[in-house]
Amino acid sequence: MNEKIGVLAGQVWTALNENGALNGKDLKKAAKLKNDKEMYLALGWLLREDKVTVSEEGKEILVALN
């Protein structure tokens, strides 16, 4: 499971690196993730490594690379 989450985190990092800050919906699409669970697992990994910043914009989350 750790390996899969690492791969998902890599997809999210790449999507953010190529597109800049994204909201949750756009990030999931850009990273080609299947569902919210994959996105949140990847974000947890990247947050733990201090690679991303997550903020709220209205009802959406906004994710950006550090």
C-alpha positions, 0 to 999 in steps of 0.5 A: 500500500505504501508503494501505491500511495507513493506513486499517487503522490508522485502523480499529484506532485507532477500535476501541480508542478505542470499546472500550478495551484489547483482546486481538488476537482481539477487536481484529481483530473490533472493527476488522473486519480480514480477517486477522492480517496486516492487524492487524499492519500496522496495529499497526506503523503505530500503534506507529511513531507512538507511538499504542498500547502493546502488552503481553503477557498470558499468551499473548495480546497486549493493545493500548491507546491511549496 
